[in-house]
Amino acid sequence: MITKEQTEYLWCEKYRPQTIDDCILPESIKNTFKQMVDSGEVQNLLLSGGAGCGKTTIAKALCNELDTDYIIINCSEDGNIDTLRTKIRNFASTVSLSGGKKIVILDEFDYSNAQSTQPALRGFIEEFSNNCRFILTCNFKNRIIEPLHSRCTTVNFSVPKKEKPKLASQFMDRVKYVLDNEGIPYEERVLVELIMKHFPDFRRVLNELQRYSIAGEIDTGILTQIGEIHIKDLVSHMKTKDFTNARKWAVENLDNAPSELFRKVYDGLYDYITPSSIPQAVLILAEYQYKSAFVADQEINLVACIVELMMGCEFK
């Protein structure tokens, strides 16, 4: 669990925009949220888009500008039905001190169980409709059941091609401000390449910069680490049977070519598993690398491979 001190240390939290205007998003999306502020009315929302593109940030900014009571539940960590039931009921059953409707932000809701948790939320939306609104964020809206789609207004966080240069330029200015404020020297061309590599995942850009800033400056050295596959992190998740973070690792590394990804895991795993597990690991990796050439969903294929390694190998 991230503590308050850790949150303040993380640049992506320390420099998170507090208003809708400060969010780096297409104007059409910002205008949608501004209209809610102007009217004082919030619908149940389903915010869909890639990791780090600003879904949670603008949801928080909306609550700030409405001056309403809100709670955030990270469903990748607290997404089981009992936890949700307790937290939502305790929060939503009381009247807002500000007089308006309360808001429940369910972050990464596509990680929640589609057979139990998601149907239960449908009931909560109806039960607390007089007092509460719900904002769901997800990377993949097709993992949210249809009854929730019909009860929410969907906002897709896609970036029109013509707006990409403008948004990238805005984020460049934001990144330079962060580095200047933190006293970290940088090479501008390196920032450009880093932003272009991960656009529009602004959170990942800040995390990469913060991690590399320990070296004292942002130079071309970071470019050799962009997209670096951190096997040690994956092994840590597999050793503890931590499926949630293992899946997150898979999602974060999907921007690497499948062949490169499986090769890096193959090369790096030897140092972390027992000799007797190596043959089994090789067979598992070979099978899923072969499948990666024609599967429809690379994430599912990679996660399935990780699960087999997790359950079939003995770690040192």
SULZILIN-V120256 format. One record per pair of residues at least 6 apart in sequence whose ideal C-beta (glycine too) atoms are under 7 Angstrom apart, sorted by the first residue. I is the first residue (numbers start at 1). J is the second residue. Records with the same first field share a line. If there is no record, write none. Layout:
# SULZILIN-V120256
I = J / J
This chain:
# SULZILIN-V120256
7 = 13
8 = 14
11 = 178 / 206 / 210
12 = 203 / 206 / 207
15 = 178
16 = 57
17 = 23 / 57 / 61
18 = 61 / 64
19 = 61 / 64 / 65
20 = 30 / 33 / 34 / 58 / 61 / 62 / 65
23 = 30 / 54 / 57 / 58 / 61
24 = 54 / 167 / 170 / 171 / 174 / 202
25 = 54 / 58
26 = 159 / 160 / 163
29 = 155 / 157
32 = 155
33 = 58 / 62
36 = 42 / 62
37 = 62 / 65 / 66
40 = 100
42 = 66 / 101 / 103 / 133
43 = 133 / 153
44 = 125 / 133 / 134 / 151 / 152 / 153
45 = 135 / 136 / 152 / 153 / 155
46 = 136 / 138 / 141 / 144 / 148 / 149 / 152 / 154
47 = 55 / 59 / 135 / 136 / 137 / 155 / 157
48 = 138 / 141 / 154 / 156 / 157
49 = 55 / 156 / 157 / 158
50 = 139 / 200 / 201
51 = 139 / 201 / 251
52 = 201 / 202 / 203 / 204
53 = 157 / 200 / 201
54 = 157 / 202
55 = 137 / 157
56 = 105 / 107 / 137
59 = 105 / 135 / 137
63 = 70 / 103
66 = 100
67 = 98
68 = 96 / 98 / 100 / 101 / 102 / 103
69 = 96 / 97 / 98 / 102
70 = 102 / 103 / 105
71 = 87 / 91 / 104 / 105
72 = 105 / 107
73 = 84 / 87 / 106 / 107
74 = 107 / 108
75 = 106 / 107 / 108 / 109 / 111 / 112
76 = 108 / 111 / 244 / 248
77 = 244
79 = 111 / 112 / 117
80 = 117
81 = 113 / 116 / 117 / 120
84 = 117 / 120
85 = 120
88 = 104 / 124
91 = 102 / 104
92 = 102 / 104 / 128 / 131 / 132
95 = 131
96 = 102
101 = 131 / 132 / 133
102 = 131 / 132
103 = 133 / 135
104 = 132 / 134
105 = 135
106 = 134 / 136
107 = 137
108 = 137 / 138
109 = 136 / 137 / 138 / 144
110 = 138 / 139 / 140 / 143 / 144
112 = 118
114 = 143 / 145
118 = 144 / 145 / 148
119 = 145
121 = 148
122 = 147 / 148 / 151
125 = 134 / 151
136 = 144 / 152
138 = 144
141 = 154
159 = 167 / 200
164 = 199
167 = 200
168 = 195 / 199
171 = 195 / 202
172 = 191 / 192 / 195
175 = 191 / 195 / 205 / 209
176 = 191
178 = 206
179 = 186 / 209 / 218
182 = 213
184 = 213 / 217 / 218
185 = 217
186 = 217 / 218
187 = 218 / 219 / 220
190 = 218 / 219 / 220 / 222 / 223
191 = 218
193 = 223
194 = 205 / 208 / 222 / 226
195 = 205
197 = 226 / 227
198 = 204 / 205
208 = 222 / 226
209 = 218
212 = 218 / 222 / 225
215 = 221
227 = 255 / 256
229 = 253 / 256 / 261 / 264
231 = 264 / 265 / 268 / 269
233 = 249
234 = 246 / 249
235 = 272 / 315
237 = 245 / 246 / 249
238 = 246 / 306 / 309 / 310 / 315
239 = 315
241 = 310
246 = 306 / 310
247 = 303
250 = 299 / 302 / 303 / 306
251 = 299
253 = 261
254 = 298 / 299
258 = 292 / 298
259 = 289
262 = 285 / 288 / 289 / 292
265 = 285
266 = 285
269 = 281
270 = 278
272 = 315 / 316
273 = 281 / 313 / 314 / 315 / 316
274 = 314 / 316
276 = 314
277 = 313 / 314
280 = 312 / 313
281 = 309 / 313
284 = 305 / 308 / 309 / 312
285 = 305
288 = 301 / 304 / 305
291 = 301
292 = 298 / 301
295 = 301
